[in-house]
Amino acid sequence: MEKSYKITDSKLVEIIKNGGVGVLPTDTLYGLVGSALNKKSVEKIYKLKKRNSRKKVIILIGSLSDLKLFSVSFNNEFKKIISDFWPGKVTIVLPVQTKKFAYLLKKTKTLAFRLPKKTKLVSLLKKTGPLIAPSANREGERPAKTIIEAKKYFGNEIDFYVDDGKQESLPSTIIRLRNHRLMIRRKGAVKIK
């Protein structure tokens, strides 16, 4: 079956909430997305990407209150960092105080979150809940910049494609606060001194 490039938001939300996965534009690149709250969706994405099972993924959130779903603990220092970089193309690694999401935690006590600035994406996230969104490619391959490139990777193995032209951003910058120092884990779209 040919997957649609044009899909209504309500249909997209329904597919994702029912465990579907697909490709859509994030605030940086095309992402292979699925519900972060659905273990089967997460496992399917790892399988499709042929991703190393020990590698974690970034979780896109629609609001700060989504962090409560993951029992994220943060003090005033974290709040300051969050307000400096969100919304935007910065992913922040935060401590998590639950084992409920072992399938995301990968034997660690942190998860990586991003609150995008892109209005349409945030609106979708508020309806779907948090999404994992690794780049749309197989492990070790170049991230898809177009839906045509994404389709070469995943064909009809996924449930939807959402086309928004060519996506040329760098991936997000990843940061973490450790011992009161800001550590840059990955240089990306936002330059941090």
N, C-alpha and C positions, 0 to 999 in steps of 0.2 A: 504494500500500500504506500502511495506517495504521501509524504508528510507535508502538511500545509506550512507555508511561510507566513500566511496571513491568518491570524487566529485571534478571536476576541479575548479580552482580559478575563471575562467570566469563565470561558472554556479553559483557558490556561490555568486559572486558579483551581478549577475542578480537577484537571489532569494531575497537577502537582499534589493536591491534597489527597488524591487517590493513589499516590505512590509513583506517578509517572516522572520521567526524566526527559530533558531535552536541552536544546541550545538556544540561548538568548543573549542579547548584548547586556553586559554589566556596565559599570561606570568606567571600566578600563578596556577589557577585551571581551570577545565572545566567551561565555562560560557554559560548561556542561552542568546544568543545575538540577537539583532535586531537594526535597525537604530535608533539612538537617535533623528534624524530629522523627524521621522515618528510617529506621535502621536498614530496611530492605532497599530503599532508594539510594542510600549512601553506599551500600555494598554493590549495587548495580553500577553506580558511577565508577567506583574503583575498578570493577571488572571491565567496563567499557574502555576506560582509559589505559587499562593494563598498568595501573598505578601501584607502586610499591606499597604494600599493606601497612608498613610502618610510617609512611609519610602522612602528615596531617593535611587538612584542607582548611581553606578560609570560609568562614560563615558570614554571609551577608545578613544584616538585620535592618528592620524598618524603623526602629526607635530604640532609645536606651532601655526602655522597659523590657525589651526582648532579652536583655542580659540576665534578667531574673529567672527566665526559663532554664538557664544553665547554671544557676546558683553561683554566678560570678561575684566574687568579693573584691571590692576596691575601696581604698581609702581616699582622703582628700587629694593626695598626690596623683593618684590615678584619675580622679575627677578632673583635675587641672589639665592633665595630658589629653584626656578625652575631649575636653572643651577646646583645646588648642588645635586638634587635628580632625575632629568630626563635626559635621559631615565632610567627607572628602576621600581622596584616593590613598588613605593611610590605613593599613591593617594593624591592629594593636593586639598583642598577645597578652591575655589576661588570665589570672589564676581562677580555677574553678574548684568549688568545694562539693562535688558530687561525683559518684561513680556511675550514675544513671546513664551517662553518655560514653561508656567505655569504648563503644564503636567509633567515636570521634576522638577521644582522649589519647588512644594509642599508648596506654601505660604511662602517661604523664599527668600532670595536674594543671595544664594550661590549654586554652583554646584560642584561636586567632579569629578576631571579629573585625568587620568593617561596616560602618554606617555610611552608605553612599550619599552623594549630593544630588544625583540625577533624579529629578522629581518623579518621572514615570516609573523608574525602578523602585523607588521608595514606596510609591503608591501600591505597586504589585506586592512588595514584601509585607506591607501591612495587611494584605488579604491572604497571602500564602503562609505567612510566618517565616522564620529564618530559613535561608537556603544555603546549601553548600554550592560553591561555584568555581571549581577549578577551571583552568583554561580549556577551551574546546580543542583537544588534540589527544593523541595517544602519548603515553609516557615517552619522553625523549625526543618527540617530534616538535615541529614548529607550531605555535598556537595559531589557530585559524583566525584570519583577519576578515573573512567573508563567510557567508552561509555556504557558498559553493565549496570552499575549502573544508568547512566543518562536515559537510555531507560526504566528502571523500573519506573522512575518518569514520563516520558513524552510519552512513547510509540510512537504512530503514530499521536499524537496531534501537532507535530512540523514538519517543512519542511525539515530539514536536520540534520545529525550528521557527525562530522568530527573527526575521531579517530586518536589520537597520543599517544597511549599507556597510561600507568598509570601516572596521574598527582598528585604529592605529596607535592607541595609547600604550605607554609602557605599563607593565604590571604595577600593582600597588606597592608602595614602600611599606615594609614590615618593621615595626618597632616593638621593643619590650622594655619594661622598667625593671631593672635588677639592682639591688643594693643602692637604691636612690639614684641610679644613673640610667639615662636613656641609652639603650643599645639598639643600633640599627641592624636588623637581621637580614634585610634585603633592600638594596637601593632600587628605587623605582620611580614612579611618576611624580612624586613629591620630593624635592631636595630638602634634606634636614641637616642642619649644621650641628 
